Amino acid sequence: MFTVVLGSFAVYVEMEAQADRSQSQRYESFQLANELWHSSESLTKMARSYIVTGNPRYRTLFHDILDIRDGRKSRTGSNSWDLAVYGEKIPGDGEGAAVPLLELLQKAASGVKEAHLLEVAKEKSDELVKTEILAMRLRDEADPEARRKAREMLFDESYDRAKLSILKPISQFNKSMDARTAAAVKHAVYMASLYRLVFIVVGLVWLYMLWRSYRSLQTLLGASPAALHEQIARLGRGDFSHPPQDMRSGDDSVISWVCQTRRKLSEMTQAREQAEDQLRERSLELERSEAHLQSIIDLSPAPNMLFDPLGNIREVNSAFTRCFGYALEDIPTLDAWRSRAYPDPVYRKWVMETWQERLAQSILHEDLFQPTEIRIVTRDGLVRIVVTEAVSIKDGPFGNVILVVFHDITDLRQAESQLREAKERLEAAASAGIVGIWDWDIGSNKLVWDKVMYRLYGTREEDFSGAYEAWSSALHPDDRKYAEDEIQATLRGEREYAPEFRVIWPDGSIHHLKAMSHTTFDADGKPVRMVGVNYDLTEQKQIQFELDRLAFHDRLTKLPNRRLLEDRLHQSVALAKREHRRLSLLFIDLDRFKEINDELGHEAGDFLLQMAAERMLDCLRSSDTVARLGGDEFVVLLPDIKSIRDASNAAEKIRLSLEKPFAWKDGRVMEISSSIGVAIFPDHADNPQDLLRYGDDAMYRAKKAGRNVVHVFQTADALIGSDEFSGNPGA
């Protein structure tokens, strides 16, 4: 029966297709005939336009239309060639197949008569084209008589009769094709309707037979096939819950046995599920602890190492790899680490003995590990000076392990060494006589310098006038009043003259000097003479400045560090409270930084951090602060904003800037994004501690939302933060 239904449907479809083909053939023949007529009209328009205007564009369009019609150029279904005069693209120019129009017309013709009519129309059109081409050639001649003749050729009655001889065969073709195709279409539509009725009758009979078969099958199954399939599928998926009450019949149907099997399996799994719930709770608790510890290690700005009692290194964080160059695969065990970090056997033995002794004491007495200063050789062969601390973690997510924290003090030790060397040089200079001596006769205003004084002021003896004003003019403008006030206080006998000030050398460089003197007074208490010394503090000041910079700035990006940020934040909060202003913190975390750092190396990672810092600075005002907390985490302090929208706009500006590609020196492009959390004072918090915490929470929510997002802290965030952010590295 199904074959009969399928056969009747196939015949019906074929009849419908036959009707469509008849209609399509009818439409196509009319379209092609119309195209022949329209092309002839377009050729006439172009030829006449060229004869009248002499514009070469019309001649070019004339030949393009002729080439398309004769199959020398490709064609499309459009025939609006005359629109090309007004800037439209020439139809068919490189867009379809190149086929002569006459060939298409012959294929569309249904009989010999129609084909003959089309050939006659095409021949007449070709003869007229020759006349048009001849007229355009005459138009190109300089002889006015030739141009007049060309105009008569295209605008006289003979030309119009020639056009009529083209249109008559086309009109006769349309009438003939209309009569021929109308009957074919009518017959095809009748046959399609007839077979549609046959198909409907056969289909109804087939549906009745299917319904009878379905009723018999449902009696055997005890339920509908869909219901039985659902019960079996649940068994296959492990769903052993009790079936609905109406399926628990006691008959011998298939559904009855399936339901009984589900009930028995349900009872068997209840005990197992209770045990699994207890195990799952324990596993989740362990996973949360492991994730929390992992996040602390990963986001710590200090290098971290985790190893077990067997000497296997379980984990090192990104700061460890950036500082020392070693990844976990380079140093899987403590022996591998020690052989590379301490290549000198004698020094390695001392480190191991000292470290093991202090670790054992810490574990035995449950006391803090005594920090140990050691030298570590990096993968690049450099030496880093670090202070190590350790703590024993028992029954943690990683089992019994030792966490080691390395504090890099290389820059601090180098600065201390430079300071000691500068001090030694200063002492050597003083002992060698590099101290300038001066003598000022106050009454005559005569100032006498020794040779060292000229060196300290960067001038020559012949350029010095020997007067107080000459010395004063060399002082830095910002220090001049202070230095002169100190002299006046000394002359009044209030205190000894011992200021520090800056002088500007003739070459524009600035130098720091220290002055000390002794003043002589006459019997009336009037100052008559001052004798003193000057010595150079420039190098000492530079070293002190560098030490201050290292203490308050990040070594890689030169941005303020956490210590300086917190100091500025406390000052800004106090000022905002007094002046009733808003301020904002933006917590910024670079997305995909770790992948790029691992893939391209630490040099590329350092470059990326420096470029990201520069882009953030370019997005902000000079009064704003950008600080690096460590790793790929930054904080921006906006000390004066009008509204929350101002902070959001600043954060969005930074986000858009950071998502632009960074070009690495080898030609590769590094692409990152940023997750930014925004916290506002006093809208979200009224103290620096909560502001830092809420900004960090908002940043974590931005990362959780898919990254490359700005998230403004909401009050609801704080209410659920302790549960949701138990694995937040910044919490």
C-alpha positions in Angstrom: 0.0 0.0 0.0 2.9 2.3 0.8 4.2 1.7 -2.8 0.9 2.8 -4.2 0.8 6.0 -2.2 4.4 6.7 -3.1 3.8 6.1 -6.8 0.7 8.3 -6.9 2.6 11.0 -5.2 5.4 10.8 -7.7 3.0 11.0 -10.6 1.3 14.0 -9.0 4.7 15.8 -8.5 5.7 15.1 -12.1 2.4 16.6 -13.4 3.0 19.7 -11.2 6.5 20.0 -12.6 5.2 19.6 -16.2 2.8 22.5 -15.6 5.7 24.6 -14.2 7.9 23.8 -17.2 5.2 24.8 -19.6 4.8 28.1 -17.8 8.5 28.6 -17.7 8.9 27.9 -21.4 6.1 30.3 -22.2 7.7 33.1 -20.0 11.2 32.5 -21.3 10.2 32.7 -25.0 8.4 36.0 -24.4 11.4 37.4 -22.4 13.9 36.5 -25.2 11.7 38.1 -27.9 11.4 41.2 -25.7 15.1 41.2 -25.3 15.6 41.2 -29.1 13.3 44.1 -29.5 14.8 46.0 -26.6 18.4 45.5 -27.8 17.4 46.9 -31.2 15.8 49.9 -29.5 18.9 50.4 -27.3 21.2 50.3 -30.4 19.0 52.9 -32.1 19.2 55.1 -29.0 22.9 54.9 -28.7 23.5 55.4 -32.4 21.2 58.4 -32.6 22.7 59.9 -29.4 26.2 59.6 -30.8 25.1 61.2 -34.1 23.5 64.2 -32.3 26.1 64.7 -29.5 29.3 63.2 -30.7 29.9 61.8 -27.2 32.2 58.7 -27.7 30.5 57.0 -24.7 27.4 56.3 -26.8 29.5 54.7 -29.5 31.3 52.5 -26.9 27.9 51.5 -25.3 26.6 50.8 -28.8 29.3 48.2 -29.5 29.1 46.8 -26.0 25.3 46.1 -26.5 26.1 44.6 -29.9 28.8 42.3 -28.5 26.6 41.1 -25.7 23.7 40.3 -28.1 26.0 38.5 -30.5 27.7 36.4 -27.8 31.1 38.2 -27.9 30.7 39.3 -24.3 29.1 37.7 -21.2 25.5 38.5 -20.4 23.0 38.5 -17.5 19.2 38.5 -17.3 19.0 42.3 -17.3 18.4 44.2 -20.6 18.4 47.8 -19.3 21.4 48.8 -21.4 20.2 52.4 -21.7 20.7 53.0 -18.0 24.5 52.8 -18.5 24.3 56.3 -20.0 23.6 57.6 -16.5 26.4 55.7 -14.8 24.8 52.2 -14.4 27.1 49.2 -14.8 26.8 47.7 -18.4 24.6 44.6 -18.1 26.4 41.3 -18.6 29.9 42.8 -18.3 31.8 39.8 -16.9 28.8 38.5 -14.9 27.5 35.5 -17.0 28.0 33.2 -20.0 28.7 34.7 -23.5 25.8 33.2 -25.6 24.4 34.7 -28.8 20.8 35.9 -28.4 19.8 34.2 -31.7 20.9 30.8 -30.3 18.8 31.3 -27.2 15.8 32.3 -29.3 16.1 29.2 -31.5 16.1 27.0 -28.4 13.1 28.7 -27.0 11.1 28.5 -30.3 8.6 25.5 -30.2 8.3 25.1 -34.0 9.7 25.9 -37.4 7.5 28.9 -37.9 8.5 30.6 -34.7 12.2 30.0 -35.4 11.8 31.4 -38.9 10.1 34.6 -37.5 13.0 35.1 -35.0 15.6 34.6 -37.7 13.9 37.2 -39.9 13.8 39.7 -37.0 17.5 39.1 -36.2 18.5 39.5 -39.9 16.6 42.7 -40.2 18.2 44.0 -37.0 21.7 43.1 -38.2 21.0 45.0 -41.5 19.9 48.0 -39.5 23.1 47.7 -37.4 25.2 48.0 -40.5 23.4 51.3 -41.4 23.9 52.6 -37.8 27.6 51.7 -37.9 28.0 53.5 -41.3 26.3 56.6 -40.0 28.5 56.7 -36.9 31.6 56.5 -39.1 30.3 59.4 -41.2 29.8 61.3 -38.0 33.5 60.8 -37.2 34.5 62.6 -40.4 35.3 66.3 -40.2 33.2 67.1 -43.4 30.0 68.8 -42.4 28.2 67.2 -45.4 29.1 63.8 -44.2 27.8 64.5 -40.7 24.5 65.8 -42.2 24.2 62.6 -44.2 24.8 60.6 -41.1 22.0 62.3 -39.3 19.6 61.8 -42.3 20.4 58.1 -42.4 19.1 57.6 -38.8 16.2 60.0 -38.8 14.5 59.5 -42.2 11.4 57.4 -43.0 13.4 54.5 -44.5 15.1 54.0 -41.1 11.7 53.9 -39.4 10.4 51.4 -41.9 13.5 49.2 -41.3 12.7 49.4 -37.5 9.1 48.4 -38.2 10.3 45.4 -40.2 12.1 44.1 -37.1 9.1 44.6 -34.7 6.5 42.8 -37.0 8.2 39.4 -36.9 8.7 39.7 -33.1 5.0 40.5 -32.7 4.0 37.6 -34.9 6.3 35.3 -32.8 4.7 36.4 -29.6 1.2 35.6 -30.9 2.2 32.2 -32.2 4.0 31.2 -29.0 1.0 32.5 -26.9 -1.4 30.2 -28.9 0.9 27.2 -28.7 1.9 27.4 -25.1 -1.5 28.3 -23.6 -3.0 24.9 -24.6 0.1 23.1 -23.2 -0.2 24.9 -19.9 -3.9 24.3 -19.6 -3.5 20.5 -20.2 -0.6 20.3 -17.7 -2.7 22.0 -15.0 -5.7 19.7 -15.6 -3.5 16.6 -15.3 -1.9 17.9 -12.1 -5.3 18.5 -10.5 -6.5 15.0 -11.5 -3.5 13.3 -10.0 -3.7 15.4 -6.9 -7.2 14.1 -6.3 -6.0 10.5 -6.8 -3.2 11.0 -4.3 -5.5 12.4 -1.7 -7.9 9.3 -2.0 -5.0 6.8 -1.8 -3.5 8.7 1.2 -6.8 8.6 3.2 -7.1 4.8 2.6 -3.5 4.4 3.8 -4.0 6.4 6.9 -7.1 4.3 7.8 -5.1 1.1 7.6 -2.3 2.6 9.7 -4.8 3.6 12.4 -6.1 0.0 12.6 -2.6 -1.4 12.9 -1.8 1.2 15.7 -4.8 0.1 17.8 -3.8 -3.6 17.7 -0.2 -2.7 18.6 -1.3 -0.5 21.6 -3.3 -3.4 23.0 -0.2 -5.6 23.0 2.1 -3.0 24.4 -0.3 -1.8 27.1 0.4 1.9 26.3 1.2 4.1 23.3 4.6 3.4 21.6 5.7 6.9 22.7 5.0 6.1 26.4 6.7 2.7 26.1 9.7 4.3 24.3 9.9 6.9 27.1 10.0 4.2 29.8 12.7 2.2 28.0 14.7 5.3 27.3 14.7 6.2 31.0 16.0 2.7 31.9 18.7 3.2 29.3 19.6 6.6 30.8 19.7 5.2 34.3 16.5 6.9 35.5 15.0 4.3 37.9 12.4 6.6 39.5 8.9 5.2 40.1 6.6 5.2 37.0 3.2 7.1 37.1 0.4 5.3 38.9 -1.6 4.6 35.7 1.3 2.5 34.3 1.6 0.1 37.3 -1.0 -2.3 36.0 -0.8 -6.0 36.9 -1.6 -7.3 33.3 0.8 -9.1 31.1 1.5 -6.2 28.8 5.0 -5.0 27.9 4.6 -1.7 29.7 3.6 -3.5 32.9 6.9 -5.5 33.0 8.9 -2.4 32.2 7.3 -0.5 35.1 8.0 -3.4 37.5 11.7 -3.4 36.5 12.0 0.3 37.1 10.5 0.0 40.6 13.0 -2.7 41.5 16.0 -0.7 40.1 14.8 2.4 41.9 14.9 0.7 45.2 18.4 -0.6 44.5 19.8 2.8 43.6 18.5 4.7 46.6 21.2 3.3 48.9 23.9 4.0 46.4 22.8 7.6 45.8 23.0 8.3 49.6 26.6 7.1 49.7 27.4 9.1 46.5 26.0 12.3 48.1 28.2 12.0 51.1 31.2 11.4 48.8 30.3 14.3 46.5 30.1 16.7 49.4 33.5 15.7 50.6 34.9 16.0 47.0 33.4 19.5 46.5 34.9 20.7 49.8 38.3 19.4 48.7 38.0 21.0 45.3 37.1 24.3 46.8 40.1 24.2 49.1 42.4 23.2 46.2 41.0 25.9 43.9 41.5 28.5 46.7 45.1 27.5 47.4 45.8 27.3 43.6 44.5 30.8 43.1 46.6 32.2 45.9 49.7 30.6 44.5 49.0 31.6 40.9 48.2 35.3 41.6 50.9 35.8 44.2 53.3 38.5 43.0 56.1 36.7 44.7 57.6 33.4 43.3 56.0 30.3 44.9 57.0 26.6 44.9 55.1 23.7 46.2 56.8 20.3 46.8 55.9 17.0 48.6 57.9 15.0 51.2 59.2 12.8 48.4 61.0 15.7 46.8 58.6 16.1 43.8 57.8 19.7 42.9 54.0 19.9 42.5 53.5 23.5 41.4 55.3 26.7 40.6 53.5 30.0 39.8 53.9 32.4 36.9 55.9 34.8 39.1 58.4 32.0 39.8 58.9 31.4 36.0 59.2 35.1 35.3 61.8 35.6 38.0 64.0 32.5 37.5 63.0 31.4 34.0 62.3 27.8 35.0 58.9 26.1 34.3 57.7 23.0 36.1 58.8 20.7 33.4 62.4 22.1 33.7 62.6 21.2 37.5 60.2 18.3 38.3 62.1 17.4 41.5 64.0 19.2 44.2 67.3 17.6 43.0 66.8 19.0 39.5 66.0 22.4 41.0 69.0 22.5 43.3 71.5 21.3 40.7 70.4 24.2 38.4 69.8 26.9 41.0 73.0 26.2 43.0 75.6 24.8 40.5 78.5 25.3 42.9 78.5 22.0 45.0 79.9 23.7 48.1 77.3 26.4 48.1 74.5 23.9 47.3 75.5 21.8 50.3 75.4 24.9 52.6 72.0 25.9 51.3 70.5 22.4 51.7 71.8 22.0 55.2 70.8 25.5 56.4 67.4 25.2 54.7 66.6 21.7 56.1 67.7 22.7 59.6 65.4 25.8 59.7 62.5 23.9 58.1 62.8 21.1 60.7 62.9 23.6 63.5 59.8 25.4 62.2 57.9 22.1 61.9 59.1 20.7 65.3 58.3 23.9 67.3 55.3 24.9 65.1 57.0 28.3 64.7 57.6 30.6 61.7 60.3 29.6 59.3 63.4 31.7 59.8 63.9 33.7 56.5 67.1 32.7 54.7 68.9 34.8 52.2 70.4 32.9 49.3 71.7 33.4 45.7 69.9 31.6 42.8 71.2 31.1 39.3 68.4 31.7 36.8 67.9 29.8 33.6 69.6 32.6 31.7 72.7 32.4 33.9 72.0 35.5 36.0 72.2 35.5 39.7 69.1 36.6 41.8 69.4 37.3 45.5 66.2 36.2 47.4 64.9 35.7 50.9 63.1 32.4 51.3 60.3 31.5 53.6 58.5 28.2 54.0 55.4 26.7 55.6 54.2 23.1 56.0 50.7 22.4 54.9 49.2 19.1 56.2 46.2 17.3 54.9 45.6 20.0 52.3 44.2 19.7 48.8 47.6 18.7 47.6 48.2 16.4 50.5 51.2 17.0 52.8 53.3 19.6 51.1 55.8 22.4 51.7 55.0 25.9 50.3 58.1 28.0 49.7 57.9 31.8 49.0 60.9 33.6 47.4 61.2 37.4 47.9 63.4 38.9 45.3 65.7 41.5 46.9 68.3 41.7 44.0 67.5 45.3 43.2 67.6 46.3 46.8 71.0 44.7 47.4 72.3 46.3 44.2 71.0 49.7 45.4 72.6 49.2 48.8 75.9 48.3 47.1 75.7 51.4 44.9 75.0 53.5 48.0 78.0 52.1 49.8 80.2 52.7 46.8 78.9 56.3 46.5 79.5 56.9 50.2 83.1 55.5 49.9 83.6 57.7 46.8 82.3 60.8 48.7 84.6 60.1 51.6 87.6 59.5 49.3 86.7 62.8 47.5 86.6 64.7 50.7 89.8 63.2 51.9 91.5 64.1 48.6 90.4 67.7 48.9 87.3 67.7 46.6 85.6 70.1 48.9 85.1 73.7 47.8 86.1 76.4 50.3 84.7 80.0 50.1 85.3 83.2 52.1 82.8 86.1 52.0 83.8 89.6 53.3 80.3 90.9 54.2 81.3 94.5 54.5 83.0 94.7 51.0 80.7 92.0 49.5 83.8 90.3 48.2 83.4 86.5 47.7 86.5 84.4 47.2 86.4 80.8 45.9 89.0 78.2 45.7 89.5 76.1 42.5 87.2 73.3 43.7 84.3 75.7 44.1 84.5 76.6 40.4 84.3 72.9 39.6 81.3 72.4 41.9 79.5 75.3 40.1 80.6 74.3 36.6 82.1 77.7 35.8 85.5 79.2 35.3 87.4 81.7 37.5 87.4 84.4 34.8 83.6 84.2 34.5 83.0 84.8 38.2 82.6 88.4 39.4 83.5 87.6 43.0 80.3 89.1 44.5 77.4 87.7 46.5 75.0 88.3 43.6 77.1 86.1 41.3 76.7 83.2 43.7 72.9 83.9 44.1 72.4 83.9 40.3 73.7 80.3 40.0 71.1 79.0 42.5 68.0 77.1 41.2 65.1 79.5 41.1 63.0 77.3 43.4 65.9 77.2 46.0 67.1 80.8 45.8 64.7 82.3 48.4 65.3 79.4 50.8 69.1 79.6 50.6 69.1 83.4 50.9 66.7 83.2 53.9 69.1 80.8 55.6 72.0 83.3 55.1 69.9 86.1 56.6 69.0 83.9 59.6 72.7 83.2 60.1 73.7 86.8 59.8 71.1 87.6 62.5 72.8 85.0 64.7 69.8 82.6 64.8 71.6 79.5 63.6 74.6 78.2 61.7 74.4 78.2 57.9 74.1 74.6 56.7 71.5 74.3 53.9 71.2 72.0 50.9 70.3 73.5 47.6 70.5 73.1 43.9 72.6 75.0 41.4 72.3 75.3 37.6 75.5 74.9 35.6 76.0 77.0 32.4 75.2 73.8 30.4 71.8 73.6 32.0 72.5 70.6 34.2 71.3 70.6 37.9 73.6 69.7 40.8 72.8 69.3 44.5 75.2 70.9 47.0 75.6 71.0 50.7 77.0 74.1 52.4 78.4 74.6 55.9 80.0 77.8 57.3 81.3 79.7 60.4 80.2 83.3 60.9 82.4 86.0 62.6 80.7 88.8 64.5 82.3 92.1 65.7 81.9 93.5 69.2 78.6 95.0 68.4 77.2 91.7 67.2 77.4 92.7 63.6 78.4 89.9 61.1 81.6 90.7 59.3 82.8 87.5 57.7 81.6 84.0 56.7 83.9 81.1 55.8 82.6 77.8 54.7 82.7 74.8 52.5 80.5 73.3 49.7 80.5 69.7 48.6 78.5 67.8 45.9 75.5 65.7 46.9 74.3 65.0 43.4 75.2 61.4 43.2 74.0 60.7 46.7 70.6 62.4 45.8 70.3 60.3 42.7 71.0 57.1 44.6 68.5 58.1 47.3 65.9 58.9 44.5 66.5 55.5 43.0 66.1 53.7 46.4 62.8 55.6 46.9 61.7 54.7 43.4 62.4 51.0 44.1 60.5 51.1 47.3 57.4 52.7 45.8 57.5 51.7 42.1 57.3 48.5 40.1 60.7 47.6 38.7 59.4 46.4 35.3 56.7 49.0 34.4 58.0 51.9 36.5 54.4 52.3 37.8 53.5 52.9 41.5 53.4 49.6 43.5 50.8 48.5 46.1 52.5 50.4 48.9 52.4 53.8 47.0 48.9 53.1 45.8 47.6 52.5 49.3 49.3 55.7 50.5 47.7 57.7 47.7 44.3 56.0 48.2 44.2 56.9 51.9 45.1 60.5 51.1 42.5 60.7 48.3 39.7 59.2 50.6 40.5 61.7 53.3 40.4 64.6 50.8 37.2 63.3 49.2 35.5 63.1 52.6 36.5 66.7 53.5 35.4 68.1 50.1 32.4 65.7 49.6 33.7 64.4 46.3 33.6 61.0 44.6 36.6 58.9 43.7 36.8 55.5 42.0 39.1 52.4 41.8 39.4 50.4 38.6 40.7 46.8 39.1 42.2 45.6 35.8 43.2 42.0 35.0 44.8 41.2 31.6 43.0 38.3 29.9 45.2 35.7 28.0 48.4 37.2 29.4 49.5 33.8 30.9 49.0 32.0 27.5 51.0 34.6 25.6 53.8 34.6 28.3 54.0 30.8 28.1 53.9 30.7 24.3 56.3 33.6 23.4 58.5 33.7 26.5 59.0 36.1 29.4 60.7 38.7 27.3 57.5 39.1 25.3 55.4 39.0 28.5 57.5 41.8 30.1 57.1 43.8 26.8 53.4 43.3 26.9 53.1 44.5 30.5 55.1 47.6 29.7 53.1 48.4 26.6 49.8 47.8 28.5 51.0 50.2 31.2 51.7 52.9 28.6 48.3 52.5 27.0 46.6 52.8 30.4 48.5 56.0 31.1 47.6 57.5 27.7 43.9 56.9 28.6 44.0 58.9 31.9 44.5 62.3 33.3 47.8 63.4 34.9 46.0 63.5 38.3 45.1 59.8 38.1 47.3 57.0 39.3 48.0 53.6 37.6 49.6 51.0 39.8 50.7 47.5 39.3 49.9 45.1 42.1 51.9 42.2 40.6 51.6 39.7 37.7 49.1 41.0 35.2 46.9 42.9 37.8 46.7 46.7 37.8 44.7 49.3 39.7 43.7 52.8 38.6 42.8 55.5 41.1 40.5 58.3 39.8 40.6 60.8 42.7 37.9 63.2 41.4 34.9 62.0 39.4 31.4 63.5 39.0 29.4 60.4 38.6 29.6 56.6 38.3 29.3 57.1 34.5 32.6 59.0 34.5 34.4 55.9 36.1 32.6 53.5 33.7 33.7 55.7 30.7 37.3 55.7 31.9 37.2 51.9 32.3 35.7 51.4 28.9 38.3 53.6 27.3 41.1 51.5 28.9 39.3 48.2 27.8 39.1 49.4 24.2 42.7 50.5 24.2 44.0 47.1 25.6 42.0 45.0 23.1 44.0 46.5 20.2 46.8 44.2 19.0 50.4 44.6 20.3 53.2 44.1 17.7 56.1 42.0 18.9 59.6 42.5 17.5 59.6 39.3 15.5 56.5 40.4 13.6 54.0 38.3 15.6 50.9 40.0 16.9 49.8 39.6 20.5 46.2 40.1 21.3 44.8 40.3 24.8 41.7 41.9 26.5 41.0 43.1 30.0 38.4 42.4 32.8 37.8 45.6 34.8 36.0 46.0 38.1 34.8 49.4 39.2 34.2 50.5 42.8 33.1 54.0 43.8 33.6 56.1 47.0 31.3 56.7 48.9 28.6 54.9 46.8 30.0 51.4 47.4 32.4 51.9 50.4 33.5 54.6 52.7 37.0 53.4 53.6 40.1 52.3 51.5 40.0 48.7 52.7 36.4 47.9 51.5 37.0 49.9 48.3 40.0 47.7 47.4 38.0 44.6 48.3 34.9 45.6 46.3 36.9 46.6 43.3 38.6 43.2 43.3 35.3 41.4 43.6 33.9 43.5 40.7 36.9 42.6 38.6 36.4 38.9 39.3 32.8 39.2 38.2 33.9 40.8 35.0 36.1 37.7 34.3 33.3 35.4 35.2 31.0 37.2 32.8 33.2 36.1 29.9 36.2 38.5 30.1 36.8 41.7 28.1 34.0 43.2 30.3 33.6 46.3 32.6 31.6 45.4 35.8 30.5 48.1 38.2 30.2 46.8 41.8 26.7 46.4 43.0 25.5 46.1 46.6 24.2 42.6 45.9 27.7 41.6 45.1 28.8 42.1 48.7 25.9 40.1 50.1 26.8 36.9 48.1 30.5 37.5 47.7 31.7 35.2 50.4 29.9 32.2 48.9 30.4 32.9 45.2 34.0 34.1 45.4 35.5 31.4 47.6 37.8 30.6 44.7 38.5 34.2 43.8 42.2 34.9 43.6 41.7 38.5 44.7 39.5 37.7 47.7 
